[in-house]
Amino acid sequence: MTTARSTTGWKPLAVAHRGDPYRYRENTLPSIESALAAGADAVEVDVQLTRDQVPVLLHDRTLERLWGDTRAVDRVTAEQLDELRRGALAVPTLAEAVKAVAAAHDPRAEQPGPRLLIDLDDPGPAAATWSVVTGLGAERQVAFCGPATAMLAVRALSPTADIALTWKQPRLPGRALLDDLRPRYLNPPFGLVTAEFVLGAADAGLSVSTWTADLRRTMRRLRDTGVAAITSNRIGVLRSVLDGRR
């Protein structure tokens, strides 16, 4: 991710949380495509591994909440997951998601295209995830977010991966962790974000990305603190707030 700029100057990046979940089921290709059409600068997705070690888009450990199937995702193969397909709705592979985001980039555009922000809750999927990314030549089209353990696994795989360290404490991370991880962003929940927090992060060499803001007043407050990116379930609303339309 990079900070957005336009003819009106600096503005935070608009990050779509799991796509456009108010319109389409989260972490699906229609949800991603809807978010991109609404003007997302990046789309955040969650990754789990199937039994045969294929990275797929799913937040939960089981398929029950979204797909009505009580099995854990790591107990089924990618082929078995595809049996849950309902028309355009399916559990997509990470490779499909990377390709969908890449397809949204206009090669004639001066600005960089949208990116996929891959959220890893633990280190387990890191190696298989990075293998997919490198296999597609998509290293510059993705970024990663998650807690320190998962992000250290990503950093061990790549010295240049773009990392947002998910952080849930009001104090900044210690210098030793920052030196080992070398994140570009600190990624706290929005309730921790103040202008002072953003300035403190900047003094440590970090930009601030934040999640998950769904109210206009929250989006405006965060924008005014100087954060570099805001994640929302309501990407159309966020885009309009950041563009000054309402």
WOCORBEL-V814070 format. One record per residue. N is the residue number from 0. PHI is phi in degrees with one decimal (none if undefined). OMEGA is omega in radians with two decimals (* if undefined). Layout:
n=<N;N>
phi=<PHI;PHI>
omega=<OMEGA;OMEGA>
This chain:
n=<0;1;2;3;4;5;6;7;8;9;10;11;12;13;14;15;16;17;18;19;20;21;22;23;24;25;26;27;28;29;30;31;32;33;34;35;36;37;38;39;40;41;42;43;44;45;46;47;48;49;50;51;52;53;54;55;56;57;58;59;60;61;62;63;64;65;66;67;68;69;70;71;72;73;74;75;76;77;78;79;80;81;82;83;84;85;86;87;88;89;90;91;92;93;94;95;96;97;98;99;100;101;102;103;104;105;106;107;108;109;110;111;112;113;114;115;116;117;118;119;120;121;122;123;124;125;126;127;128;129;130;131;132;133;134;135;136;137;138;139;140;141;142;143;144;145;146;147;148;149;150;151;152;153;154;155;156;157;158;159;160;161;162;163;164;165;166;167;168;169;170;171;172;173;174;175;176;177;178;179;180;181;182;183;184;185;186;187;188;189;190;191;192;193;194;195;196;197;198;199;200;201;202;203;204;205;206;207;208;209;210;211;212;213;214;215;216;217;218;219;220;221;222;223;224;225;226;227;228;229;230;231;232;233;234;235;236;237;238;239;240;241;242;243;244;245>
phi=<none;-133.2;-75.2;-77.1;-136.0;-144.8;-65.7;-95.9;105.5;-69.0;-152.6;-67.4;-71.5;-99.0;-110.4;-89.6;-78.6;61.5;96.0;-124.4;-71.1;-76.1;-112.3;-137.4;-56.9;-58.2;57.7;-122.8;-63.3;-59.2;-67.4;-63.6;-64.2;-64.8;-63.6;-64.6;-64.9;-81.6;101.8;-64.2;-79.3;-152.1;-121.8;-85.8;-135.2;-105.7;-124.0;-126.1;-105.4;-77.1;-60.0;-95.2;67.4;-95.4;-70.2;-129.3;-91.1;-165.7;-83.6;-79.7;-74.4;-116.6;-92.4;-66.4;-60.8;-94.7;-120.7;66.1;-125.1;-78.5;-69.5;-76.1;-63.4;-79.7;-106.0;-124.0;-85.8;-61.1;-64.9;-66.2;-60.9;-65.8;-68.7;-82.3;-55.9;-127.4;66.1;-79.1;-87.6;-159.3;-79.1;-81.0;-78.0;-59.8;-58.6;-63.9;-67.3;-59.7;-65.8;-63.5;-70.1;-61.4;-67.7;-82.3;-83.5;-88.6;-63.6;-84.1;-73.0;-76.4;-81.2;-63.2;-76.5;-64.9;-125.8;-101.9;-100.5;-94.3;-95.0;-115.2;-81.2;-147.4;-71.6;-50.1;-82.3;-61.0;-65.0;-66.3;-64.4;-64.4;-62.8;-63.7;-60.1;-69.4;-63.1;-94.0;64.0;-107.8;-55.9;-88.9;-101.5;-129.0;-137.3;-128.2;-138.4;154.4;-70.7;-58.2;-61.0;-69.6;-72.7;-64.9;-65.7;-64.8;-62.9;-64.4;-84.5;-148.3;-76.5;-119.2;-57.0;-81.8;-123.9;-113.5;-82.6;-67.5;-142.0;-116.6;-120.5;-70.0;-85.6;-70.0;-60.6;-69.1;-61.0;-62.6;-64.4;-62.6;-67.2;-71.9;-90.0;53.2;-74.4;-85.1;-124.6;-101.7;-124.6;-89.7;-64.0;-63.4;-65.5;-87.7;-86.6;-132.1;-60.7;-66.3;-62.4;-63.5;-65.8;-62.8;-63.7;-61.4;-62.5;-90.3;84.4;-118.9;-87.9;-115.2;-111.3;-147.6;-147.7;-113.9;-96.7;-117.9;-101.9;-59.3;-64.5;-68.0;-59.2;-65.0;-60.4;-64.5;-54.8;-75.8;-79.9;93.7;-64.5;-88.0;-155.8;-126.9;-102.8;-146.9;-77.9;-116.4;-65.5;-64.4;-66.5;-59.9;-59.6;-68.1;-65.2;-68.7;-86.2;76.1;-85.7;-165.1>
omega=<3.00;-3.14;-3.10;3.01;3.13;3.13;3.12;3.09;-3.03;2.95;3.11;2.99;3.05;-3.08;-3.10;-3.07;-3.13;-3.13;-3.12;-2.91;3.05;-3.12;-3.12;-3.13;-3.09;3.06;3.02;-3.14;3.07;3.12;3.09;-3.10;3.09;3.11;3.11;3.12;3.13;3.06;3.11;3.00;3.09;3.08;3.11;3.09;3.11;-3.08;2.98;3.10;3.01;3.14;3.13;2.96;3.05;3.07;3.12;-3.08;3.11;3.11;-3.03;3.07;3.13;-3.12;-2.92;-3.01;-3.05;-2.95;3.05;-3.11;-3.01;-3.10;2.99;-3.08;-3.13;3.06;-3.14;3.10;3.09;3.12;3.10;3.09;-3.10;3.08;3.10;-3.08;3.06;-3.05;-3.14;-3.11;3.11;2.99;-3.07;2.97;3.06;3.14;3.12;-3.14;3.11;-3.14;3.13;3.12;3.12;-3.11;-3.12;-3.11;3.06;-3.09;3.13;-3.07;3.10;-3.12;3.06;-3.12;3.11;-3.10;3.06;3.11;-3.02;-3.11;3.10;-3.13;-3.14;-3.04;-2.98;-3.08;-2.95;-3.05;3.14;3.11;-3.14;3.10;3.08;-3.11;-3.11;3.12;3.11;-3.09;-2.99;-3.07;-3.10;-3.12;-3.13;2.95;-3.08;2.99;3.14;-3.14;-3.00;-3.08;-3.14;-3.09;3.04;3.07;3.08;-3.12;3.10;3.12;-3.07;3.08;-3.03;-3.12;3.13;-2.99;2.96;-3.10;3.07;-2.96;-3.01;3.14;3.14;3.08;3.13;3.08;3.10;-3.08;-3.10;3.11;3.14;3.13;3.13;-2.99;-3.12;3.12;3.00;-3.05;2.85;-2.91;-3.13;2.95;-2.96;-3.12;3.12;-2.95;2.99;3.08;3.13;3.10;-3.14;3.12;3.10;3.09;3.13;3.10;3.11;3.12;-3.06;2.86;-3.14;2.90;-3.03;-3.06;-0.35;-3.01;-3.11;3.10;-3.11;-3.11;3.08;3.11;-3.13;3.13;-3.13;3.09;-3.06;3.07;-3.13;3.10;-3.12;-3.09;3.09;3.10;-3.09;2.95;-3.07;-2.99;3.11;3.10;3.13;3.14;-3.13;3.10;-3.10;3.11;3.08;-3.10;3.10;*>
